[in-house]
C-alpha cells in the first residue's frame, strides 16, 4: 500500500538534495577529467563511488534504509542478466552498489542530464531510443552480448519504464532473449522502493526498502518463452509478497 508524505518528509528531502546536487556536480566533473586515464573496471569503481554516498545520505536525511535478501544468489564470477522491477530513481542508484561492475539498459535521454547524465555515460550503458522499438531490440542484443562476453553483467528493467506501486505493467522479453543469446543465467530481482521513494516524487518516506534476489534461472536447452515465463512468474510472485502489485 502506498504511503503518504507529510511536511516533515518534504523538509528532510530538502536537506537530502542540498547534499545530492552539489556533490554530484563536483564528482561528475572529476569523473569526466579522470576517466580517460582509467580502464572500464577502474572507471566504474570511481564514477559509482558517489552512489554509496547517495544511499548513506538518504538514510541519514530521510530515514530510508535497505535490507537485502538473497544476496548469495548473485554469481561471484561470470556474466549474467539481472531483471528487476522499476518503481523509482532509487533502484538506479542502489543497483550500481550491489552489482559491480555492470552495464545498465536505459533510455538515452538520461545521458543528456547535466553532470549526472554525463557521468552515467562514462559507464558504457546501453542507451536505448524507445521510439525505435525494432532498432532498440537489435541494439540491446548486439551491445548486451558484447558486454556479457566481457564478463560484465547487464541490468534490465523489463517493464520498460517506472510502474507505480499497485500496478504490474508488462514485462518485455528482451532480458530472456539476451540471456539465451549469450548463454548466461537470468537473475530476477524485486524491491519495494516505490513505497519510500515514489517515482518523480520530491518527498521521501522513512522506512526500509526490501530487495529480494532470486536464484539464477538457467537458459541452457530452453526457449525464450520458457525463460521469460519463469522470470515473470518469480517477479509477480514476489511483488505480491511485498504487497506492491
KETILUM-23084 format. One record per atom (N, C-alpha, C): residue in one letter; x, z, y. Coordinates in Angstrom, 3 decimals. Each point is the difference from the previous one (the first is absolute). Layout:
 aa        X        Z        Y
  A        X        Z        Y
...
//
This chain:
 aa        X        Z        Y
  X    0.843    0.000   -1.196
  X   -0.843    0.000    1.196
  X    0.879    0.000    1.247
  X   -0.314   -0.858    0.941
  X    0.775   -0.092    1.228
  X   -0.084    1.298    0.783
  X    1.086    0.333    0.695
  X    0.061    1.212    0.806
  X   -0.079   -0.377    1.469
  X   -0.564    0.889    0.818
  X   -0.163   -0.284    1.418
  X    1.098    0.672    0.816
  X    0.470   -0.715    1.008
  X    1.032    0.536    0.878
  X   -0.636    0.825    1.117
  X    0.735    1.035    0.435
  X   -0.468    0.789    1.136
  X    1.027   -0.119    1.130
  X   -0.281    0.536    1.183
  X    0.932   -0.155    1.141
  X    1.420    0.481   -0.286
  X    0.153    1.062   -0.798
  X    1.340    0.497   -0.321
  X    0.789   -1.046   -0.781
  X   -0.673   -0.728   -0.873
  X    0.678   -1.034   -0.785
  X    0.540   -1.101    0.914
  X   -0.752   -0.337    1.041
  X    0.467   -1.012    0.948
  X    1.201    0.516    0.779
  X   -0.042    1.270    0.391
  X    1.112    0.581    0.739
  X    1.268    0.012   -0.851
  X   -0.125    0.378   -1.269
  X    1.160    0.037   -0.890
  X    0.558   -1.408   -0.213
  X   -0.894   -0.980   -0.027
  X    0.445   -1.383   -0.165
  X    0.791   -0.473    1.210
  X   -0.348    0.498    1.181
  X    0.759   -0.346    1.209
  X    1.453    0.412   -0.169
  X    0.227    1.226   -0.483
  X    1.363    0.477   -0.210
  X    0.711   -0.835   -1.073
  X   -0.757   -0.412   -1.028
  X    0.594   -0.841   -1.042
  X    0.533   -1.297    0.592
  X   -0.814   -0.657    0.803
  X    0.408   -1.292    0.546
  X    1.040    0.135    1.114
  X    0.062    1.156    0.629
  X    1.056    0.228    0.988
  X    1.374    0.017   -0.661
  X    0.027    0.330   -1.283
  X    1.246   -0.086   -0.754
  X    0.152   -1.341   -0.696
  X   -1.105   -0.544   -0.466
  X   -0.003   -1.244   -0.781
  X    0.541   -1.185    0.797
  X   -0.566   -0.245    1.157
  X    0.343   -1.227    0.727
  X    1.417   -0.003    0.582
  X    0.430    1.044    0.680
  X    1.369   -0.041    0.546
  X    1.065   -0.137   -1.091
  X   -0.155    0.753   -1.089
  X    1.006   -0.069   -1.058
  X   -0.039   -1.356   -0.700
  X   -1.192   -0.577   -0.121
  X   -0.117   -1.326   -0.605
  X    0.772   -1.031    0.821
  X   -0.137    0.056    1.318
  X    0.702   -0.943    0.880
  X    1.511    0.150   -0.142
  X    0.480    1.246    0.014
  X    1.440    0.246   -0.107
  X    0.523   -0.445   -1.367
  X   -0.696    0.403   -1.066
  X    0.485   -0.321   -1.356
  X   -0.081   -1.496   -0.271
  X   -1.066   -0.650    0.452
  X   -0.135   -1.440   -0.207
  X    1.117   -0.755    0.717
  X    0.338    0.448    1.206
  X    1.070   -0.633    0.758
  X    1.330    0.138   -0.741
  X    0.282    1.207   -0.495
  X    1.222    0.222   -0.769
  X    0.014   -0.859   -1.269
  X   -1.156   -0.109   -0.639
  X   -0.104   -0.794   -1.229
  X    0.314   -1.468    0.259
  X   -0.521   -0.521    1.098
  X    0.249   -1.394    0.343
  X    1.477   -0.261    0.279
  X    0.676    1.003    0.571
  X    1.419   -0.142    0.324
  X    0.872    0.121   -1.249
  X   -0.328    0.966   -0.858
  X    0.849    0.314   -1.147
  X   -0.262   -0.884   -1.214
  X   -1.242   -0.432   -0.197
  X   -0.387   -0.701   -1.228
  X    0.852   -1.219   -0.366
  X    0.464   -0.806    0.966
  X    0.830   -1.154   -0.380
  X    1.286    0.391   -0.726
  X    0.393    1.257    0.118
  X    1.234    0.458   -0.645
  X   -0.242    0.556   -1.406
  X   -1.263    0.071   -0.419
  X   -0.353    0.657   -1.254
  X   -0.576   -0.967   -1.012
  X    0.181    0.313   -1.304
  X   -0.705   -0.768   -1.027
  X   -1.426    0.537   -0.113
  X   -0.813   -0.619   -0.844
  X   -1.418    0.380   -0.035
  X   -0.192    1.455   -0.378
  X    0.696    0.483   -1.025
  X   -0.166    1.382   -0.442
  X    0.332    0.965    1.141
  X    1.103   -0.227    0.679
  X    0.402    0.867    1.105
  X   -0.982   -0.104    1.163
  X   -0.440   -1.232    0.266
  X   -0.929   -0.219    1.102
  X   -1.329    0.708   -0.258
  X   -0.489   -0.081   -1.234
  X   -1.262    0.657   -0.336
  X    0.119    1.513    0.222
  X    1.086    0.587   -0.482
  X    0.192    1.449    0.157
  X    0.022    0.398    1.466
  X    0.710   -0.785    0.814
  X    0.122    0.360    1.411
  X   -1.325   -0.182    0.742
  X   -0.621   -1.149   -0.159
  X   -1.225   -0.303    0.753
  X   -1.114    0.980   -0.351
  X   -0.101    0.397   -1.271
  X   -1.110    0.862   -0.425
  X    0.307    1.490    0.109
  X    1.164    0.358    0.540
  X    0.275    1.416    0.247
  X   -1.093    0.620    0.868
  X   -0.483   -0.775    0.943
  X   -0.998    0.512    0.931
  X   -1.314    0.341   -0.689
  X   -0.276   -0.600   -1.157
  X   -1.241    0.287   -0.708
  X   -0.080    1.461   -0.426
  X    1.153    0.570   -0.347
  X    0.021    1.415   -0.361
  X   -0.383    0.864    1.198
  X    0.449   -0.420    1.174
  X   -0.406    0.711    1.218
  X   -1.497   -0.135    0.211
  X   -0.549   -1.229   -0.166
  X   -1.435   -0.200    0.195
  X   -0.811    0.979   -0.849
  X    0.349    0.120   -1.281
  X   -0.759    0.840   -0.916
  X    0.180    1.483    0.349
  X    1.240    0.403    0.301
  X    0.259    1.381    0.402
  X   -0.736    0.346    1.292
  X    0.077   -0.868    0.995
  X   -0.607    0.228    1.301
  X   -1.524    0.048   -0.106
  X   -0.544   -0.811   -0.897
  X   -1.446   -0.005   -0.231
  X   -0.453    1.352   -0.546
  X    0.771    0.541   -0.931
  X   -0.311    1.314   -0.559
  X    0.100    1.079    1.069
  X    1.052   -0.052    0.804
  X    0.240    1.022    1.013
  X   -1.050   -0.041    1.106
  X   -0.302   -1.196    0.495
  X   -0.907   -0.134    1.147
  X   -1.474    0.010   -0.401
  X   -0.310   -0.646   -1.097
  X   -1.407   -0.229   -0.346
  X   -0.449    0.710   -1.271
  X    0.923    0.632   -0.716
  X   -0.379    0.729   -1.212
  X   -0.350   -0.887   -1.171
  X    0.514   -1.228   -0.017
  X   -0.277   -0.925   -1.106
  X    1.207   -0.025   -0.932
  X   -0.170    0.549   -1.206
  X    1.063    0.013   -0.994
  X   -0.263   -1.010   -1.096
  X    0.765    0.085   -1.083
  X   -0.163   -0.946   -1.100
  X    0.351    0.673   -1.320
  X   -0.734   -0.337   -1.041
  X    0.281    0.468   -1.351
  X   -0.004   -1.212   -0.931
  X    1.072   -0.143   -0.775
  X    0.142   -1.164   -0.878
  X   -0.176    0.426   -1.450
  X   -0.847   -0.710   -0.717
  X   -0.189    0.217   -1.427
  X    0.417   -1.266   -0.734
  X    0.852    0.147   -1.013
  X    0.412   -1.158   -0.791
  X    1.235   -0.698    0.502
  X    0.799    0.674    0.833
  X    1.223   -0.616    0.504
  X    0.894   -0.482   -1.141
  X   -0.067    0.711   -1.149
  X    0.840   -0.365   -1.145
  X   -0.359   -1.360   -0.588
  X   -1.147   -0.553    0.399
  X   -0.406   -1.319   -0.498
  X    0.698   -1.150    0.714
  X    0.694    0.299    1.096
  X    0.755   -1.043    0.689
  X    1.275   -0.288   -0.781
  X    0.227   -1.244   -0.423
  X    1.230   -0.334   -0.739
  X    1.242    0.373    0.796
  X    1.013    0.469   -0.706
  X    1.250    0.387    0.665
  X    0.959   -1.171    0.149
  X   -0.262   -1.091   -0.704
  X    0.816   -1.210    0.179
  X   -0.855   -1.229   -0.270
  X    0.461   -1.127    0.499
  X   -0.759   -1.233   -0.155
  X   -1.112   -0.111    1.025
  X   -0.492   -1.208    0.155
  X   -1.039   -0.257    0.998
  X   -1.389    0.172   -0.589
  X   -0.972    0.116    0.866
  X   -1.394    0.136   -0.407
  X   -0.881   -0.323    1.207
  X   -1.282   -0.175   -0.252
  X   -0.963   -0.288    1.060
  X   -0.910    1.209    0.156
  X   -0.025    0.573    1.193
  X   -0.906    1.106    0.307
  X   -1.268   -0.561    0.626
  X   -1.152    0.401   -0.532
  X   -1.283   -0.358    0.622
  X   -0.666    1.292    0.452
  X   -0.366    0.078    1.260
  X   -0.564    1.227    0.563
  X   -1.195   -0.318    0.877
  X   -0.891    0.977    0.127
  X   -1.123   -0.178    0.926
  X    0.496    0.122    1.430
  X   -0.790   -0.528    0.913
  X    0.417   -0.061    1.408
  X   -1.110    0.579    0.860
  X    0.271    1.171    0.637
  X   -1.008    0.652    0.822
  X    0.450    0.242    1.434
  X    1.314    0.122    0.222
  X    0.456    0.354    1.339
  X    1.433   -0.444    0.210
  X    0.553    0.382    1.152
  X    1.405   -0.284    0.270
  X    0.930    0.918   -0.794
  X   -0.538    1.128   -0.438
  X    0.815    1.027   -0.669
  X    0.779   -0.559   -1.177
  X   -0.668   -0.725   -0.894
  X    0.678   -0.449   -1.216
  X    1.102   -1.017    0.286
  X   -0.123   -0.748    1.092
  X    1.062   -0.956    0.320
  X    1.277    0.725    0.418
  X   -0.159    1.211    0.533
  X    1.159    0.812    0.373
  X    0.532    0.786   -1.199
  X   -0.901    0.611   -0.743
  X    0.425    0.895   -1.085
  X    0.617   -0.747   -1.181
  X   -0.578   -1.119   -0.372
  X    0.477   -0.687   -1.207
  X    1.454   -0.443    0.114
  X    0.492   -0.182    1.225
  X    1.400   -0.378    0.157
  X    0.936    1.179   -0.265
  X   -0.559    1.208   -0.106
  X    0.810    1.153   -0.401
  X   -0.122    0.271   -1.487
  X   -1.023   -0.544   -0.635
  X   -0.243    0.250   -1.419
  X    0.636   -1.049   -0.889
  X   -0.078   -1.261    0.395
  X    0.569   -1.114   -0.773
  X    1.137   -0.592    0.824
  X    1.236    0.204   -0.480
  X    1.172   -0.385    0.773
  X    1.012   -0.706   -0.892
  X    0.476   -1.205    0.395
  X   -0.522   -0.818    1.097
  X   -1.299   -0.667   -0.427
  X   -0.551   -0.802    0.858
  X   -1.237   -0.698   -0.324
  X   -0.176   -1.186    0.919
  X   -0.918   -0.868   -0.411
  X   -0.436   -1.123    0.834
  X   -1.513    0.108    0.100
  X   -0.512    0.044    1.222
  X   -1.433    0.163    0.205
  X   -0.654   -1.326    0.351
  X   -1.161   -0.248   -0.587
  X   -0.804   -1.162    0.368
  X   -0.902    0.436    1.148
  X    0.103   -0.699    1.127
  X   -0.752    0.408    1.189
  X   -0.435   -1.217    0.803
  X   -0.873    0.230    0.965
  X   -0.438   -1.101    0.861
  X    1.072   -0.238    1.060
  X    0.284   -1.256    0.269
  X    1.128   -0.344    0.854
  X   -0.167    0.498    1.433
  X   -1.252    0.290    0.420
  X   -0.233    0.472    1.361
  X    0.723    1.326    0.267
  X    0.201    0.790   -1.054
  X    0.658    1.294    0.176
  X    1.423   -0.144    0.531
  X    0.642   -1.110   -0.335
  X    1.387   -0.191    0.415
  X    0.132   -0.283    1.495
  X   -1.119   -0.258    0.667
  X    0.014   -0.279    1.428
  X   -0.127    1.265    0.846
  X   -0.280    1.147   -0.644
  X   -0.123    1.254    0.744
  X    1.373    0.382    0.547
  X    0.129    0.202    1.296
  X    1.321    0.332    0.566
  X    0.635    1.212   -0.683
  X    1.274   -0.110   -0.253
  X    0.829    1.046   -0.584
  X   -0.401    0.300   -1.456
  X   -1.181    0.544   -0.229
  X   -0.418    0.339   -1.362
  X    0.011   -1.237   -0.897
  X   -0.649   -1.067    0.460
  X   -0.061   -1.223   -0.783
  X    1.343   -0.692   -0.111
  X    0.801    0.072    1.057
  X    1.326   -0.618   -0.044
  X    0.872    0.674   -1.056
  X   -0.065    1.336   -0.058
  X    0.773    0.728   -1.009
  X   -0.545   -0.281   -1.393
  X   -1.308   -0.100   -0.118
  X   -0.626   -0.288   -1.284
  X    0.472   -1.346   -0.541
  X    0.190   -0.964    0.884
  X    0.458   -1.317   -0.410
  X    1.399    0.001   -0.590
  X    0.792    1.044    0.293
  X    1.352    0.108   -0.547
  X    0.002    0.307   -1.491
  X   -1.167    0.413   -0.536
  X   -0.088    0.417   -1.400
  X   -0.422   -1.143   -0.921
  X    0.019   -1.222    0.505
  X   -0.352   -1.187   -0.796
  X   -1.364    0.114   -0.685
  X   -1.046    0.351    0.741
  X   -1.332    0.059   -0.616
  X   -0.508   -1.400   -0.298
  X   -1.045   -0.066   -0.782
  X   -0.683   -1.271   -0.227
  X   -1.150   -0.040    1.004
  X    0.203   -0.732    1.085
  X   -0.949   -0.020    1.113
  X   -0.987   -1.147   -0.193
  X   -1.232    0.365   -0.302
  X   -1.020   -0.974   -0.373
  X   -0.868   -0.409    1.186
  X   -0.302   -1.288    0.075
  X   -0.984   -0.513    0.945
  X   -1.334   -0.031   -0.735
  X   -0.865    0.951    0.298
  X   -1.241    0.141   -0.774
  X   -0.988   -1.136    0.243
  X    0.245   -0.807    1.027
  X   -0.891   -1.136    0.241
  X    0.314   -1.164   -0.936
  X    1.161    0.054   -0.646
  X    0.408   -1.056   -0.936
  X   -0.009    0.560   -1.422
  X   -1.161    0.116   -0.597
  X   -0.146    0.725   -1.259
  X    0.807   -0.621   -1.138
  X   -0.083   -1.332   -0.138
  X    0.738   -0.643   -1.080
  X    1.508    0.109    0.223
  X    0.420   -0.234    1.224
  X    1.415    0.109    0.319
  X    0.494    1.426   -0.124
  X   -0.881    0.976    0.303
  X    0.385    1.414   -0.081
  X    0.285    0.394   -1.443
  X   -0.806   -0.481   -0.936
  X    0.218    0.321   -1.410
  X    1.299   -0.618   -0.500
  X    0.251   -1.230    0.372
  X    1.247   -0.660   -0.400
  X    1.199    0.749    0.570
  X   -0.112    0.432    1.253
  X    1.077    0.755    0.633
  X    0.233    1.325   -0.717
  X   -1.091    0.683   -0.342
  X    0.114    1.271   -0.713
  X    0.740   -0.179   -1.321
  X   -0.378   -1.010   -0.762
  X    0.606   -0.203   -1.316
  X    1.460   -0.434    0.115
  X    0.285   -0.857    0.956
  X    1.374   -0.498    0.155
  X    0.937    1.090    0.528
  X   -0.375    0.580    1.145
  X    0.863    1.020    0.599
  X   -0.007    1.294   -0.810
  X   -1.163    0.334   -0.554
  X   -0.089    1.219   -0.795
  X    0.873   -0.061   -1.245
  X   -0.011   -1.124   -0.674
  X    0.821   -0.141   -1.201
  X    1.477    0.073    0.358
  X    0.375   -0.571    1.136
  X    1.385    0.053    0.447
  X    0.446    1.445    0.231
  X   -0.862    0.807    0.650
  X    0.341    1.406    0.240
  X    0.121    0.756   -1.323
  X   -0.925   -0.241   -0.897
  X    0.003    0.706   -1.286
  X    1.235   -0.361   -0.831
  X    0.422   -1.251    0.083
  X    1.214   -0.412   -0.718
  X    1.236    0.706    0.545
  X   -0.082    0.465    1.246
  X    1.089    0.775    0.601
  X   -0.194    1.497   -0.222
  X   -0.930    0.353   -0.905
  X   -0.304    1.396   -0.337
  X   -0.569    0.785    1.173
  X   -0.743   -0.676    0.851
  X   -0.658    0.666    1.120
  X   -1.504    0.073   -0.292
  X   -0.569    1.204   -0.160
  X   -1.442    0.124   -0.237
  X   -0.811   -0.609    1.138
  X   -1.160   -0.525   -0.335
  X   -0.891   -0.606    0.991
  X   -1.267    0.855    0.107
  X   -0.383    0.320    1.239
  X   -1.199    0.804    0.265
  X   -1.115   -0.921    0.483
  X   -1.147    0.063   -0.680
  X   -1.141   -0.835    0.364
  X   -1.235    0.874    0.191
  X   -0.764   -0.285    1.045
  X   -1.303    0.628    0.196
  X   -1.048   -1.046   -0.381
  X   -0.468    0.027   -1.256
  X   -0.851   -1.092   -0.494
  X   -1.367   -0.104    0.655
  X   -0.406    1.016    0.768
  X   -1.258   -0.125    0.736
  X    0.167   -0.932    1.204
  X    1.255   -0.252    0.376
  X    0.280   -0.970    1.048
  X   -0.047    0.554    1.410
  X   -0.776    1.040    0.222
  X   -0.125    0.607    1.325
  X   -0.443    1.436   -0.173
  X   -0.004    0.767    1.088
  X   -0.440    1.387   -0.112
  X   -1.482    0.073   -0.356
  X   -0.308    0.865   -0.968
  X   -1.384    0.209   -0.437
  X   -0.353    1.458    0.263
  X   -1.049    0.266    0.767
  X   -0.329    1.388    0.357
  X   -0.401    0.841   -1.198
  X    0.140    1.307    0.151
  X   -0.401    0.942   -1.038
  X   -1.472   -0.211   -0.339
  X   -0.308   -0.002   -1.290
  X   -1.366   -0.203   -0.443
  X   -0.283   -1.411   -0.483
  X    0.953   -0.916    0.258
  X   -0.152   -1.374   -0.455
  X    1.199   -0.399   -0.857
  X   -0.206   -0.948   -0.893
  X    1.051   -0.427   -0.929
  X    0.632   -1.311    0.433
  X   -0.810   -0.944    0.453
  X    0.530   -1.309    0.349
  X    0.274   -0.828   -1.246
  X    0.582   -1.154    0.191
  X    0.321   -0.902   -1.104
  X    1.507   -0.044   -0.203
  X    0.425    0.139   -1.249
  X    1.424   -0.040   -0.338
  X    0.382   -1.419   -0.411
  X    0.977   -0.597    0.699
  X    0.422   -1.345   -0.372
  X    0.984    0.054   -1.167
  X    0.257   -1.133   -0.597
  X    0.818   -0.070   -1.210
  X    1.468   -0.281    0.258
  X    0.409   -0.035    1.279
  X    1.370   -0.350    0.318
  X    1.025    0.898   -0.670
  X   -0.265    1.305   -0.050
  X    0.936    0.930   -0.623
  X    0.185   -0.274   -1.482
  X   -1.097   -0.228   -0.700
  X    0.064   -0.299   -1.432
  X    0.716   -1.327   -0.246
  X   -0.285   -0.992    0.838
  X    0.633   -1.309   -0.152
  X    1.507    0.091    0.225
  X    0.405    0.755    1.022
  X    1.420    0.134    0.300
  X    0.722    0.750   -1.114
  X   -0.583    1.094   -0.475
  X    0.634    0.790   -1.056
  X    0.174   -0.821   -1.272
  X   -1.027   -0.751   -0.371
  X    0.086   -0.825   -1.203
  X    1.038   -1.102    0.173
  X    0.026   -0.629    1.172
  X    0.956   -1.072    0.269
  X    1.434    0.495   -0.101
  X    0.241    1.234    0.467
  X    1.355    0.544    0.005
  X    0.320    0.813   -1.244
  X   -1.023    0.282   -0.810
  X    0.221    0.777   -1.216
  X    0.332    1.459    0.268
  X   -0.633    0.591    1.027
  X    0.240    1.407    0.327
  X   -1.320    0.762   -0.053
  X    0.035    1.323   -0.199
  X   -1.240    0.770   -0.098
  X   -0.679    0.202    1.349
  X   -1.270    0.337   -0.080
  X   -0.786    0.370    1.182
  X   -0.112    1.527    0.032
  X    0.277    0.586    1.162
  X   -0.167    1.439    0.175
  X   -1.194    0.212    0.931
  X   -1.133    0.502   -0.527
  X   -1.151    0.245    0.873
  X    0.174    1.317    0.747
  X   -0.491    0.032    1.229
  X    0.161    1.188    0.837
  X   -1.244    0.176    0.874
  X   -0.431    1.222    0.146
  X   -1.189    0.286    0.794
  X    0.264    1.209    0.899
  X   -0.676    0.039    1.140
  X    0.144    1.124    0.931
  X   -1.292    0.147    0.793
  X   -0.125    1.127    0.686
  X   -1.194    0.234    0.818
  X    0.355    0.220    1.463
  X    1.007   -0.740    0.476
  X    0.476    0.168    1.380
  X   -1.086   -0.256    1.038
  X   -0.981   -0.815   -0.342
  X   -1.059   -0.303    0.951
  X   -0.825    1.206    0.402
  X    0.064    1.086   -0.793
  X   -0.716    1.221    0.353
  X    0.669    0.725    1.157
  X    1.297   -0.197    0.143
  X    0.786    0.775    0.961
  X    0.575   -0.854    1.137
  X    0.229   -1.270   -0.288
  X    0.438   -0.949    1.021
  X   -0.878   -1.244   -0.164
  X   -1.240    0.064    0.482
  X   -0.902   -1.151   -0.147
  X    0.586   -1.241    0.662
  X   -0.276   -1.156   -0.555
  X    0.505   -1.247    0.547
  X   -0.349   -0.158    1.469
  X    1.013   -0.351    0.810
  X   -0.159   -0.239    1.440
  X   -0.464    1.238    0.767
  X    0.151    1.174   -0.606
  X   -0.411    1.229    0.675
  X    1.181    0.632    0.726
  X   -0.244    0.513    1.209
  X    1.049    0.711    0.736
  X    0.172    1.405   -0.550
  X   -1.103    0.686   -0.248
  X    0.046    1.374   -0.491
  X    0.394    0.042   -1.471
  X    0.743    1.036   -0.355
  X    0.370    0.258   -1.386
  X   -0.640    1.324   -0.407
  X   -0.518    0.082   -1.215
  X   -0.726    1.180   -0.449
  X    0.856    0.775   -0.998
  X    0.233    1.291    0.224
  X    0.867    0.779   -0.888
  X   -0.459   -0.030   -1.455
  X    0.957    0.000   -0.900
  X   -0.298   -0.007   -1.427
  X    1.184   -0.558   -0.773
  X   -0.180   -0.128   -1.294
  X    1.074   -0.491   -0.866
  X   -0.402   -1.321   -0.633
  X    0.734   -1.048    0.302
  X   -0.251   -1.309   -0.611
  X    0.408    0.063   -1.466
  X   -0.905   -0.389   -0.875
  X    0.279   -0.042   -1.429
  X    0.456   -1.415   -0.378
  X    1.163   -0.094   -0.634
  X    0.518   -1.284   -0.474
  X    0.131    0.069   -1.519
  X   -0.644   -0.909   -0.704
  X    0.083   -0.055   -1.450
  X    0.708   -1.290   -0.419
  X    1.043    0.140   -0.796
  X    0.746   -1.150   -0.514
  X   -0.323   -0.155   -1.480
  X   -0.477   -1.175   -0.392
  X   -0.389   -0.225   -1.385
  X    1.147   -0.471   -0.879
  X   -0.234    0.019   -1.286
  X    0.989   -0.495   -0.953
  X    0.131   -1.516    0.132
  X    1.185   -0.547   -0.287
  X    0.202   -1.452    0.094
  X   -0.993   -0.770   -0.861
  X   -0.529   -1.066    0.553
  X   -0.881   -0.912   -0.748
  X    0.861   -1.159   -0.486
  X    0.144   -0.169   -1.313
  X    0.875   -1.062   -0.513
  X   -0.600   -1.380    0.202
  X    0.870   -1.014    0.029
  X   -0.467   -1.371    0.204
  X    0.342   -0.928   -1.160
  X    0.910    0.428   -0.866
  X    0.457   -0.873   -1.082
  X   -1.160   -0.406   -0.918
  X   -0.116   -1.318   -0.242
  X   -0.998   -0.514   -0.925
  X   -1.429    0.145    0.479
  X   -0.188    0.171    1.294
  X   -1.340    0.208    0.530
  X   -0.338   -1.076    1.023
  X   -1.276   -0.074    0.375
  X   -0.438   -0.957    1.013
  X   -0.133    0.704    1.349
  X   -0.089   -0.802    1.050
  X   -0.200    0.560    1.337
  X   -1.277    0.830    0.048
  X   -1.072   -0.520   -0.604
  X   -1.280    0.712    0.031
  X    0.099    1.349   -0.708
  X    0.691    0.062   -1.106
  X    0.136    1.264   -0.737
  X    0.770    1.028    0.826
  X    1.072   -0.442    0.613
  X    0.808    0.899    0.835
  X   -0.818    0.475    1.199
  X   -0.683   -0.941    0.622
  X   -0.801    0.320    1.191
  X   -1.130    0.970   -0.353
  X   -0.659   -0.207   -1.125
  X   -1.099    0.888   -0.398
  X    0.495    1.427   -0.236
  X    1.158    0.139   -0.643
  X    0.564    1.341   -0.217
  X    0.350    0.660    1.338
  X    0.572   -0.793    0.895
  X    0.390    0.502    1.312
  X   -1.217    0.479    0.782
  X   -1.032   -0.822    0.074
  X   -1.199    0.342    0.763
  X   -0.712    1.203   -0.615
  X   -0.055    0.044   -1.326
  X   -0.659    1.120   -0.671
  X    0.682    1.315    0.364
  X    1.335   -0.002    0.011
  X    0.739    1.227    0.340
  X   -0.234    0.378    1.458
  X    0.111   -0.958    0.893
  X   -0.179    0.269    1.422
  X   -1.398    0.541    0.294
  X   -1.009   -0.636   -0.533
  X   -1.373    0.424    0.273
  X   -0.288    1.375   -0.594
  X    0.510    0.256   -1.201
  X   -0.207    1.307   -0.635
  X    0.600    1.119    0.854
  X    1.202   -0.216    0.496
  X    0.665    1.053    0.765
  X   -0.514    0.092    1.433
  X   -0.510   -1.079    0.547
  X   -0.651    0.074    1.301
  X   -1.261    0.859   -0.090
  X   -0.738   -0.163   -1.090
  X   -1.209    0.818   -0.186
  X    0.373    1.464   -0.222
  X    1.099    0.239   -0.730
  X    0.447    1.370   -0.261
  X    0.384    0.694    1.299
  X    0.564   -0.739    0.950
  X    0.372    0.566    1.300
  X   -1.158   -0.016    0.993
  X   -1.141   -0.514   -0.476
  X   -1.214   -0.063    0.818
  X    0.186   -0.811    1.280
  X    0.696   -1.129   -0.153
  X    0.183   -0.889    1.156
  X   -0.671   -1.345   -0.253
  X   -0.732   -0.110   -1.095
  X   -0.701   -1.261   -0.307
  X   -1.416    0.297   -0.428
//
